Amino acid sequence: MAPQKKALFIINPKAGPQRGVDVSALIDNQLKDSLLSYRIQFTERAGHAIDLATQAIEEGYNVVAAVGGDGTVNETAQALINSETALGIVPFGSGNGLARDLDIPLDAAKAVDLIQQLQVTTIDSATANGRPFFCTAGVGFDAYISKQFAKQPERGFKTYLKNTLLEFARYQSGVYTVRAEGFNMEYKAFSITFANARQFGNNAFISPLADIKDGQLDLCIVKDYPKHLGINLGLRLFNKSIHKSSYVEIMKITQATVTCPVGSFYHLDGEAFDLEKDTLAIKIKPASLKVVTP
């Protein structure tokens, strides 16, 4: 007789209640007749999901499900890289980038149902200055907005959009030097993004043709452009046509470094970090993460 499959649900307690959802009760209800053995744990601090997921691997769990936003997903997933334990996602975030890219239901009950089916696919991950990411990383405007967004008392797409529109008018493009395989170029750029997935989240597609399983990253350079074209490029993000803009250059890479203006930030899956030594080093890790998907 095959051993019973085990799942750990790691819940960010700040994710569900803000929507008026008792997440643990929802999980219990969805899995009350399931053959899946499961346990629920709540994160208590930043980085706690990494510790909980690491322990779950040691205890032989088949899947560890991140219940929360992109930050909770990133923490949980980075512990599971190169392991036999699969990542599950129950999306409760602002952007839900990885869930959207993998067609995981945004409805929590449907996402929990999906996890008990344990259908697993293997995707790429990547690192930026040694930190793992799964959707996007980058410098420039998107990193700057991530830094500003983190300071806001309220989360959600409306807050993100308001912040973006407020900062756009005063943001100045910077000069970056990009080095990749056989490539060395200086750009005055609005933003530089390394896309493992097609989108940032919220269906904002920075690289509509990216493939999360192809063993490569899409290097997306949005060059400095006239401010009056901001709305046009913004619309292109959401209608999957930004790669067709003359101000956007995209190329496939497996590793790269970007030298940035002094005092820059970078973001990983929407979380901002100060950039030490003004250099961002990127590297792909092909076929390194198992994920429960439709």
C-alpha positions in Angstrom: 0.0 0.0 0.0 1.4 3.4 -1.0 2.2 5.8 1.8 -0.3 8.6 2.4 0.6 11.9 0.7 1.3 14.8 3.1 0.8 18.6 2.6 1.8 21.5 4.7 -0.1 24.8 4.3 2.0 27.8 5.4 -0.4 30.7 6.0 0.6 34.3 6.2 -1.9 35.5 8.8 -1.9 39.0 7.3 -3.1 37.7 3.9 -6.5 36.1 4.5 -8.2 38.2 7.2 -7.9 41.4 5.3 -10.3 39.9 2.8 -12.6 38.6 5.6 -11.6 35.0 4.9 -10.9 32.4 7.6 -8.2 30.5 5.6 -7.6 27.6 7.9 -11.4 26.9 8.1 -11.6 27.1 4.3 -8.7 24.5 4.0 -10.4 22.2 6.6 -13.7 22.4 4.7 -12.2 21.7 1.3 -10.1 18.8 2.5 -12.5 17.2 5.0 -13.1 14.2 2.7 -9.6 14.1 1.2 -7.1 11.3 1.3 -4.4 13.9 1.6 -2.9 14.2 5.1 -2.3 17.9 5.9 -1.1 20.3 8.5 -1.5 24.1 8.9 1.1 26.5 10.2 1.1 30.3 10.4 4.1 32.5 9.8 5.2 34.7 12.7 7.9 36.8 11.1 9.7 37.6 7.9 11.6 34.6 6.7 9.6 32.2 8.8 8.1 30.4 5.7 11.6 29.5 4.7 12.2 27.7 8.0 8.8 26.0 8.0 9.3 24.7 4.4 12.8 23.5 5.1 11.5 21.5 8.0 8.7 20.1 5.9 11.3 18.7 3.4 13.1 17.0 6.2 9.8 15.5 7.4 9.0 14.1 4.0 6.1 16.3 2.9 5.1 15.9 -0.7 3.9 19.5 -1.1 4.2 22.7 0.8 1.6 25.3 0.0 2.2 29.0 0.3 -1.1 30.7 1.4 -0.5 34.4 0.9 1.0 36.9 -1.5 4.1 36.9 -3.7 6.4 37.4 -0.7 5.0 34.3 1.0 5.3 32.3 -2.2 8.9 33.5 -2.8 10.0 32.5 0.8 8.3 29.1 0.6 9.6 28.4 -2.9 13.2 29.2 -2.2 13.3 26.6 0.5 12.0 24.0 -2.0 14.5 24.6 -4.8 16.2 21.4 -6.0 14.1 19.2 -3.6 11.5 16.5 -4.3 8.9 18.5 -2.4 6.5 20.5 -4.6 5.3 24.0 -4.1 1.5 24.6 -3.9 0.0 28.1 -4.1 -3.2 29.5 -2.6 -3.1 33.1 -3.8 -4.0 35.9 -1.4 -1.7 38.6 -2.6 -1.8 41.9 -4.5 -0.2 40.7 -7.7 -0.2 36.8 -7.6 2.4 36.7 -10.4 3.5 33.1 -10.2 -0.1 31.8 -9.7 -1.3 33.8 -12.7 1.5 32.7 -14.9 0.9 29.0 -14.1 -2.9 29.3 -14.4 -3.4 28.4 -10.8 -7.0 29.5 -9.7 -7.2 32.8 -7.9 -10.2 31.4 -6.0 -8.9 30.0 -2.8 -11.2 27.0 -2.6 -10.3 25.9 -6.1 -6.6 26.4 -5.4 -6.9 24.1 -2.4 -8.8 21.5 -4.5 -6.0 21.7 -7.0 -3.3 20.9 -4.4 -4.9 17.7 -3.4 -4.7 16.4 -7.0 -0.8 16.7 -6.7 -0.3 17.2 -10.4 3.3 18.5 -10.6 5.3 20.3 -13.2 8.9 21.5 -13.0 9.8 25.1 -13.7 13.0 27.3 -13.7 14.0 29.6 -10.9 16.8 32.2 -10.9 18.9 34.3 -8.6 19.7 38.0 -8.3 22.8 38.7 -6.3 22.3 35.2 -4.8 18.7 35.7 -3.8 16.1 33.4 -5.5 13.3 34.7 -7.6 10.6 33.0 -9.7 8.8 35.6 -11.7 10.8 38.8 -12.2 13.7 40.7 -10.9 15.1 44.1 -12.0 16.2 47.6 -11.5 14.9 51.0 -12.5 11.3 52.3 -12.2 9.7 49.0 -11.1 12.2 48.5 -8.3 11.7 52.1 -7.2 8.0 51.6 -7.1 8.4 48.4 -5.1 10.4 50.3 -2.6 7.7 53.0 -2.3 4.9 50.5 -2.2 6.5 48.7 0.8 6.1 51.9 2.8 2.3 52.2 2.2 -0.1 51.3 5.0 -2.6 49.7 2.5 -1.8 47.0 0.0 -3.7 46.0 -3.2 -3.7 47.0 -6.8 -5.4 50.4 -6.3 -2.6 51.5 -3.9 0.0 50.2 -6.3 -1.6 52.0 -9.3 -1.9 55.3 -7.4 1.7 55.1 -6.2 2.8 54.4 -9.8 1.0 57.3 -11.3 2.2 59.6 -8.5 5.9 58.7 -9.0 5.9 58.4 -12.8 6.0 62.1 -13.5 9.1 62.8 -11.4 11.0 59.6 -12.1 14.2 60.0 -14.2 15.7 57.2 -16.3 19.2 56.1 -15.4 22.3 54.9 -17.2 23.0 51.2 -17.0 25.7 48.9 -18.4 24.4 45.4 -19.3 26.8 42.5 -19.8 25.5 39.1 -20.9 26.8 36.3 -23.0 28.8 38.0 -25.8 27.0 41.3 -25.1 28.1 44.5 -23.5 26.0 47.6 -23.9 25.2 50.9 -22.1 21.6 52.0 -22.0 19.7 55.0 -20.7 16.8 53.0 -19.4 13.5 53.5 -17.7 13.7 49.9 -16.3 15.5 46.7 -16.8 13.7 43.4 -16.0 14.8 39.8 -16.0 11.6 37.8 -16.6 11.4 34.1 -15.8 7.6 34.3 -16.0 5.7 36.5 -18.5 4.3 39.0 -16.0 5.0 41.0 -12.8 1.5 40.1 -11.5 -1.9 41.7 -11.9 -1.7 40.6 -15.6 1.0 43.2 -16.3 3.0 41.3 -19.0 6.5 42.6 -19.2 7.6 39.8 -21.5 4.6 38.1 -23.1 6.7 35.4 -24.9 8.7 34.4 -21.8 8.6 30.7 -20.9 9.1 29.6 -17.3 10.3 26.2 -18.4 12.8 27.1 -21.2 16.0 27.3 -19.2 16.4 31.0 -20.0 15.5 34.4 -18.8 14.1 37.2 -20.9 16.2 40.4 -20.5 13.7 43.2 -21.0 15.1 46.7 -21.4 12.6 49.6 -21.5 14.6 52.4 -22.9 14.1 56.0 -21.9 11.0 57.3 -23.6 9.0 60.6 -23.8 6.7 60.9 -20.8 3.7 61.5 -23.0 4.0 57.8 -24.2 3.6 56.5 -20.6 -0.1 55.7 -21.0 0.6 53.9 -24.3 3.4 51.7 -22.8 1.2 51.1 -19.7 -1.6 49.8 -21.9 0.9 47.6 -23.8 1.8 46.0 -20.5 -1.8 44.8 -20.0 -2.6 43.9 -23.6 0.5 41.7 -24.1 2.1 43.9 -26.7 4.9 45.7 -24.9 7.5 43.6 -26.7 6.3 45.3 -30.0 7.3 48.8 -28.8 10.3 50.4 -30.4 11.3 51.5 -26.9 11.6 47.9 -25.6 14.4 45.4 -26.3 14.1 41.8 -25.2 16.7 39.1 -25.5 17.2 35.6 -24.1 20.0 35.1 -21.6 21.1 32.6 -18.9 23.2 35.0 -16.9 24.0 38.7 -16.9 25.3 41.6 -14.8 24.0 45.1 -14.7 26.0 48.1 -13.4 23.5 50.7 -12.0 23.5 54.3 -10.9 24.7 54.9 -7.3 21.9 54.4 -4.7 19.8 52.1 -6.9 17.3 49.5 -5.6 16.4 46.2 -7.1 13.3 44.0 -6.8 12.7 40.3 -6.6 9.1 39.2 -7.3 8.0 42.7 -6.2 10.1 43.0 -3.0 12.6 45.8 -3.0 16.2 45.6 -1.7 19.1 48.1 -1.6 21.7 47.4 -4.2 25.1 46.8 -2.7 28.1 47.8 -4.9 25.7 49.1 -7.6 25.9 45.8 -9.5 23.1 43.2 -10.0 24.2 39.7 -11.0 21.6 37.4 -12.5 21.7 33.6 -13.1 19.1 31.1 -14.3 18.6 27.8 -12.5 16.9 25.5 -15.0 14.3 22.9 -14.0 14.8 23.6 -10.3 11.4 23.8 -8.7 8.4 21.4 -8.7 5.0 23.1 -8.5 1.5 21.8 -8.3 -0.4 23.1 -11.4 -3.5 22.4 -13.3 
